[in-house]
Amino acid sequence: MLPSIFGENLFDDLFDFPTLRELRNIDRKLYGRNASNEMKTDVKEHEDHYEVDIDLPGFKKDEIQLSLESGYLTVSAAKGVEKDEEKKGKLIRQERYAGSLQRSFYVGENVEETDISAKFENGVLSLQIPKKPEKKLPEKKTILIEG
């Protein structure tokens, strides 16, 4: 029986060698192979807006960026591992990584950056995104050909 600090799969983690694809993307990973699971998101729909809550534990406000381009809202977060110079003891396992992660959401091409409000509190990024109707395409009209 192993101590609980090792988790359930200590030996799987020790002998789980990265593939060539994982080695190419190693600099983009923040939490190892679990990075895709770390930006947990809840989206609630209201009559006139959407409420989006994104979990970003361990991040500071200045490590998070929001950008809006072509109707896509992109949430990016990047950080480095802080190293204490005078740590005592031997490191047995390290699960914190440096890197970045991002996620994009389609919010519509009529939404502008001034329409979106954002608040970061207790590791949760809360966004209020208004619902704006898409521009209606003109109805199909027949053009007569002379001759």
C-alpha positions in Angstrom: 0.0 0.0 0.0 1.4 3.4 -1.0 1.1 6.6 0.9 -1.7 8.9 -0.5 0.7 11.5 -1.7 1.6 9.3 -4.6 -2.0 9.0 -5.9 -3.4 5.8 -7.3 -1.0 5.4 -10.3 2.5 6.2 -9.1 4.2 3.6 -11.2 2.0 4.4 -14.3 3.2 8.0 -14.0 6.9 6.9 -13.5 6.9 4.7 -16.6 4.6 6.8 -18.8 7.0 8.2 -21.3 5.8 11.0 -23.5 5.1 10.4 -27.2 6.7 12.5 -29.9 3.5 14.6 -30.3 3.5 15.3 -26.5 7.2 16.4 -26.7 6.4 18.9 -29.5 3.6 20.5 -27.4 5.5 20.4 -24.0 6.0 24.1 -23.9 2.3 24.8 -24.2 1.2 22.6 -21.3 0.4 24.1 -18.0 -0.7 21.1 -16.0 0.9 18.3 -17.9 -1.4 16.0 -19.7 -4.4 17.3 -17.7 -4.2 20.8 -19.1 -7.3 20.4 -21.2 -9.3 19.6 -18.0 -8.1 22.7 -16.0 -10.2 25.4 -17.6 -13.6 24.2 -16.4 -16.4 26.4 -17.7 -20.1 26.9 -16.8 -22.3 28.8 -19.2 -25.7 30.0 -18.1 -28.3 31.5 -20.5 -30.5 34.4 -19.4 -33.1 36.3 -21.5 -30.7 39.1 -22.6 -27.2 37.8 -21.8 -24.9 34.8 -21.1 -23.1 34.3 -17.8 -19.8 32.4 -18.2 -17.8 31.2 -15.1 -14.3 29.8 -15.8 -12.2 28.2 -13.1 -8.6 29.4 -13.2 -7.2 28.3 -9.8 -3.7 29.5 -9.0 -3.7 32.4 -11.5 -3.5 36.0 -10.7 -5.5 38.7 -12.5 -2.5 40.0 -14.5 -1.8 36.5 -15.8 -5.1 36.3 -17.7 -6.0 37.9 -21.0 -9.2 38.3 -22.9 -9.4 39.1 -26.6 -12.2 39.4 -29.1 -11.6 38.8 -32.8 -14.1 37.9 -35.6 -16.8 37.0 -33.1 -14.6 34.7 -31.0 -13.8 35.5 -27.4 -10.5 34.0 -26.4 -9.5 33.5 -22.8 -5.7 33.0 -22.3 -3.8 32.3 -19.1 0.0 31.9 -18.7 2.2 31.5 -15.6 5.6 30.2 -14.5 6.4 28.0 -11.6 7.7 30.0 -8.6 10.9 28.5 -7.2 11.9 29.1 -3.7 15.7 29.4 -3.5 16.0 27.9 0.0 13.6 24.9 -0.1 14.6 22.1 2.2 13.9 18.5 1.5 14.1 16.3 -1.6 11.5 16.8 -4.3 9.7 13.5 -4.7 7.0 14.5 -7.2 6.2 17.8 -8.9 2.8 18.4 -10.5 3.0 22.1 -11.1 4.2 23.2 -14.5 4.9 26.5 -16.3 3.2 27.3 -19.5 -0.1 28.6 -20.9 -3.6 27.5 -21.9 -6.4 29.1 -23.8 -10.0 28.5 -24.8 -12.2 30.2 -27.3 -16.0 30.8 -27.4 -18.1 32.1 -30.3 -20.1 35.0 -29.1 -21.2 36.5 -32.4 -19.8 39.1 -34.7 -22.1 41.9 -33.3 -20.6 41.7 -29.8 -17.9 44.3 -29.1 -15.3 44.3 -26.4 -17.0 47.1 -24.6 -20.2 45.0 -24.3 -18.4 42.3 -22.3 -17.9 42.7 -18.5 -15.3 40.6 -16.7 -14.6 40.0 -13.0 -11.9 37.8 -11.5 -12.4 36.7 -7.9 -11.3 33.7 -5.8 -9.8 31.9 -8.9 -13.0 32.2 -11.0 -13.3 34.5 -14.0 -16.9 35.7 -14.4 -18.0 37.1 -17.8 -21.3 38.8 -18.7 -21.8 38.6 -22.5 -24.9 40.2 -24.0 -27.1 38.5 -26.5 -27.1 40.5 -29.7 -29.1 39.4 -32.7 -27.1 38.4 -35.8 -27.6 40.6 -38.8 -30.3 39.1 -41.0 -29.3 38.1 -44.5 -31.5 39.6 -47.2 -34.2 37.4 -48.5 -33.4 35.6 -51.8 -34.5 37.8 -54.7 -34.7 36.8 -58.3 -32.8 38.9 -60.8 -34.4 39.0 -64.3 -32.1 38.4 -67.2 -32.8 40.5 -70.3 -32.6 39.2 -73.8 
